[in-house]
């Protein structure tokens, strides 16, 4: 029995800004020439053109000013209030889009919901409201993976695949949603400035089932997952809950650490699957940033076209944490070739954690 991702749908907030506009606002509030130069370089070399956000008017309006005209950061509670309202709306949009694009799957077919998010909290949560808002059976099993970060889509997909292997009739809705822009801060710390330049908002929904793929639809067969920790790197990517959103530690050394370790990690996965890099047609790499993609491309000696979908997602959406890799996989699903193609997919997150998945894209017969 094989398990497939039968479809992926994505949703973004209605508001978006160019990287140039955000960078310009950030530079205006810089407190010294060094910071101004750093910000200019960060935004110019980010590989990002646009980012989406639930914040309707980015800049002074989000932060507000006190009686002295000084920008004031909203507290964590105020930010989470926005998350509570907007996350439900965006999750429903992704779920509706998914079920609309696959009329052969009905809301009543869904047996499990798995959600992943690390940028806010409320309860009843996303999993509960997806059942209510999409009209799923009230007996639908619900699971939430919280506070994992950019790699969370893989544990969610792994869990979904295990449900389907245990029950051939299982049909799992996986939703990854992040509203990263809510945690932008006016900190002068370099890692916070870097985070401000990268993260954005978005949601993605995937339909996972052991059903035989329907004619005319490309699918991704889930073959093998792997997880590992990069030694001596737990302080290079981490975050905690602060009084003004989430306080992030994001070292500029992360790309170099990944570049030095990713080849061995990937090769171990491929060896376990009885394959090598030459057998992989496409590489779905989490676009955590341009430098990360550069390092992975160099370390794995990839051709530019093999990593092009990741660069395209980074340019058009930025880093949406756990949802981002599903945006990349959606691009591959929408461009099936005439024959089956093997895909190696990966994402990186706090720890430093590396999650990988082997997949085969089936083109779907006409």
C-alpha positions in Angstrom: 0.0 0.0 0.0 1.3 3.5 -0.9 0.4 6.9 0.6 0.1 10.0 -1.6 -0.2 13.7 -1.3 -3.2 14.0 -3.7 -3.3 17.8 -3.7 -1.8 21.0 -2.1 -3.6 24.3 -1.9 -2.1 27.6 -0.5 -3.6 30.8 0.8 -2.0 34.2 1.7 -3.4 37.3 3.4 -4.7 40.1 1.2 -2.0 42.5 2.2 1.5 42.4 0.6 4.5 44.6 0.5 7.6 44.8 -1.6 10.9 44.0 0.1 12.1 47.4 -1.1 9.3 49.2 0.7 9.8 47.2 4.0 13.6 47.7 3.8 13.1 51.4 3.2 11.0 51.8 6.3 13.4 49.8 8.4 16.4 51.9 7.3 14.6 55.1 8.2 14.3 54.0 11.8 17.9 52.7 12.1 19.7 54.2 15.0 23.2 54.4 13.5 25.1 54.1 10.3 26.3 50.6 10.9 22.7 49.4 11.3 21.6 51.3 8.3 24.3 49.7 6.1 23.4 46.2 7.5 19.7 46.7 6.8 20.4 47.9 3.3 22.5 44.8 2.6 20.0 42.4 4.2 17.1 43.6 2.1 19.1 44.0 -1.2 20.5 40.5 -1.1 17.6 38.6 0.5 16.3 37.1 -2.7 12.8 38.2 -1.8 10.7 40.5 -3.9 7.4 40.5 -2.0 6.0 39.2 1.3 2.4 38.8 2.5 1.1 39.8 5.9 -2.0 40.0 8.0 -0.9 43.5 9.0 -3.1 45.9 7.0 -0.8 48.9 7.3 2.8 47.9 7.9 5.0 50.4 9.7 4.1 53.1 12.2 0.4 52.1 12.2 1.2 48.6 13.5 3.5 49.9 16.3 1.8 53.1 17.2 3.5 56.0 19.0 3.4 57.3 22.6 2.8 60.8 23.7 6.5 61.6 22.9 6.2 60.5 19.3 8.3 57.4 19.9 7.3 54.1 18.3 5.8 51.6 20.7 5.7 47.9 20.2 2.5 46.0 20.7 2.6 43.4 23.5 2.5 39.6 23.0 -1.2 39.5 23.9 -2.2 42.1 21.3 -0.2 40.2 18.6 -1.8 36.9 19.6 -5.3 38.5 19.4 -4.6 39.2 15.7 -3.3 35.7 15.3 -6.5 34.2 16.8 -8.7 36.1 14.4 -6.7 35.9 11.2 -5.4 32.3 11.5 -8.9 30.9 11.5 -9.8 32.9 8.4 -6.6 31.9 6.5 -6.8 28.3 7.5 -10.4 28.1 6.2 -9.3 29.7 2.9 -6.6 27.1 2.4 -8.9 24.2 3.3 -11.7 25.5 1.0 -9.3 25.8 -1.9 -8.0 22.3 -1.3 -11.5 20.7 -1.3 -12.5 22.8 -4.3 -9.6 21.7 -6.5 -10.3 18.0 -5.8 -14.1 17.3 -6.2 -13.4 13.6 -5.9 -12.7 14.2 -2.2 -15.6 15.4 -0.1 -15.6 17.0 3.4 -17.3 13.8 4.7 -14.3 11.8 3.6 -11.8 13.5 6.0 -11.0 11.3 9.0 -8.1 13.2 10.5 -6.9 16.8 10.7 -3.3 17.6 11.5 -2.3 21.2 12.0 1.1 22.8 12.5 1.8 26.4 13.6 4.3 28.1 15.8 3.4 31.8 15.6 0.4 31.9 17.9 -1.9 30.1 20.3 -5.6 29.7 21.0 -7.9 27.0 22.1 -10.1 25.6 20.7 -7.5 25.8 18.0 -7.1 25.6 14.3 -7.8 21.9 14.2 -11.2 22.5 15.9 -12.3 25.4 13.7 -11.3 23.5 10.5 -13.7 20.8 11.4 -16.4 23.4 12.0 -15.7 25.8 9.2 -15.2 23.1 6.5 -18.1 21.0 7.5 -16.0 18.0 8.4 -17.5 15.1 10.4 -17.6 15.9 14.1 -15.9 12.6 14.8 -12.8 13.7 12.8 -9.6 13.0 14.8 -7.6 16.2 15.5 -3.9 16.7 16.2 -1.9 19.9 16.5 1.9 20.2 16.3 2.9 23.5 17.9 6.1 25.6 18.2 8.2 23.4 16.0 9.2 26.0 13.5 10.1 25.8 9.8 10.4 22.0 9.6 7.0 21.2 11.1 5.4 20.2 7.8 7.4 17.0 7.7 6.3 15.6 11.1 2.8 16.5 10.1 3.1 14.6 6.8 4.8 11.7 8.5 1.9 11.5 11.0 -0.6 11.6 8.2 1.2 8.9 6.3 1.2 6.7 9.4 -2.5 7.1 9.9 -3.1 6.1 6.3 -0.8 3.0 6.6 -2.7 2.0 9.7 -6.1 2.5 8.1 -6.4 2.3 4.3 -9.7 4.3 4.5 -8.0 7.2 6.3 -8.1 10.6 4.6 -6.0 13.3 6.3 -6.1 17.0 6.0 -2.8 18.6 6.9 -2.7 22.4 7.4 0.5 24.4 8.1 -0.2 28.0 8.9 2.1 30.8 10.1 1.7 34.5 10.8 5.3 35.3 11.3 5.0 39.0 10.6 3.1 39.5 13.9 6.5 39.0 15.7 8.4 41.8 13.9 10.3 43.8 16.6 12.1 47.1 16.8 15.2 45.4 18.3 18.7 46.4 17.3 20.0 42.9 17.6 21.4 41.5 14.4 19.5 38.3 14.5 16.2 40.1 15.0 17.0 42.4 12.1 17.7 39.3 9.9 14.4 37.7 11.0 12.5 40.9 10.2 13.9 40.8 6.7 12.9 37.2 6.0 9.6 36.1 7.6 6.1 36.4 6.2 2.6 35.0 6.5 0.9 32.1 4.6 -1.0 28.8 4.9 -0.9 25.6 3.0 -3.2 22.6 3.1 -2.4 19.0 1.8 -4.7 16.1 1.2 -3.0 12.7 2.2 -4.6 9.3 1.5 -3.8 5.8 0.5 -6.4 6.0 -2.2 -5.3 5.0 -5.7 -4.5 8.3 -7.5 -7.4 9.6 -9.7 -6.8 9.9 -13.4 -5.6 13.3 -14.6 -4.1 14.4 -11.2 -0.4 14.5 -10.4 0.4 13.1 -6.9 3.4 12.8 -4.6 4.0 9.3 -3.3 5.4 9.5 0.2 8.2 7.0 0.5 10.5 7.7 3.4 11.2 10.3 6.1 14.2 11.0 8.1 15.1 13.4 10.9 18.4 14.4 12.5 20.1 17.1 14.6 23.1 19.0 13.5 25.7 18.8 16.4 26.6 21.9 18.5 24.0 24.2 16.8 21.1 24.5 19.3 21.9 28.1 20.0 22.1 29.2 16.4 18.3 28.9 15.7 15.9 29.3 18.6 13.2 31.4 20.1 11.2 32.1 23.2 8.1 34.0 24.1 8.9 37.6 25.1 6.8 40.5 26.2 6.7 41.9 22.6 6.1 38.8 20.6 8.6 36.0 20.1 12.3 36.7 20.8 14.2 34.9 18.1 17.9 33.9 17.9 18.9 33.4 14.3 22.6 33.2 13.8 24.1 34.3 10.5 26.2 31.1 10.7 23.1 28.9 10.1 23.7 28.7 6.3 27.3 27.7 6.8 26.4 25.1 9.3 23.9 23.6 6.9 26.3 23.8 4.1 28.9 21.8 6.1 26.5 19.1 7.1 23.7 18.7 4.6 25.5 16.5 2.1 26.2 13.8 4.7 22.6 14.0 6.0 21.1 13.7 2.6 23.4 10.9 1.4 22.5 8.8 4.5 18.8 9.1 3.6 19.5 8.2 0.0 21.7 5.2 0.9 18.9 3.9 3.3 16.5 4.2 0.3 19.0 2.4 -2.0 19.6 5.6 -4.1 22.1 8.3 -4.8 21.9 12.0 -5.7 21.9 11.2 -9.4 18.6 9.5 -9.1 16.9 12.7 -7.8 15.3 14.9 -10.4 14.0 17.7 -8.2 15.0 19.1 -4.8 12.3 20.7 -2.8 14.4 22.7 -0.3 12.9 24.9 2.4 13.8 28.5 1.3 14.8 29.7 4.7 16.8 32.4 3.0 18.8 33.0 -0.1 22.1 32.1 1.5 20.7 28.8 2.8 19.6 27.9 -0.7 23.0 28.9 -2.0 24.8 26.7 0.5 22.5 23.7 -0.1 22.9 24.0 -3.9 26.7 24.2 -3.6 27.0 21.3 -1.0 24.8 19.0 -3.1 26.2 20.1 -6.4 22.7 20.8 -7.8 21.9 22.4 -11.1 20.1 25.8 -10.8 16.9 24.4 -12.3 16.7 21.6 -9.7 16.3 24.2 -6.9 14.4 26.8 -9.0 11.0 26.2 -7.3 12.5 27.0 -3.9 14.0 30.3 -5.2 10.7 31.2 -6.8 8.7 30.7 -3.6 11.3 32.7 -1.6 11.1 35.6 -4.1 7.3 35.7 -4.2 6.4 34.9 -0.6 9.5 35.1 1.7 10.0 32.5 4.5 6.5 31.5 5.9 8.0 29.0 8.4 6.3 25.6 8.3 4.0 26.4 5.4 6.8 27.3 3.0 7.9 23.8 1.9 4.3 23.0 1.0 4.3 26.0 -1.3 7.4 24.5 -3.0 5.9 21.1 -3.3 2.7 22.7 -4.8 4.8 24.2 -7.5 6.2 20.8 -8.4 2.7 19.2 -8.4 1.5 21.9 -10.8 4.4 21.1 -13.2 4.3 17.3 -13.7 6.5 15.7 -16.3 5.6 12.9 -18.7 7.2 10.3 -16.4 7.6 9.7 -12.7 10.2 11.9 -11.0 11.9 11.4 -7.7 12.0 14.3 -5.3 14.2 14.8 -2.2 12.6 17.4 0.1 14.0 19.0 3.2 13.4 21.7 5.8 15.4 23.2 8.7 14.4 24.5 12.1 15.3 25.1 15.7 17.8 22.9 17.2 19.3 22.9 14.5 16.9 20.2 13.2 16.9 18.8 9.7 13.8 17.0 8.4 13.9 15.1 5.0 11.4 13.2 2.9 11.8 11.1 -0.2 8.9 11.3 -2.7 8.0 10.2 -6.2 5.9 12.5 -8.3 3.5 10.6 -10.5 2.3 12.6 -13.5 -1.3 11.2 -13.5 -2.7 9.7 -16.7 -4.8 12.0 -18.9 
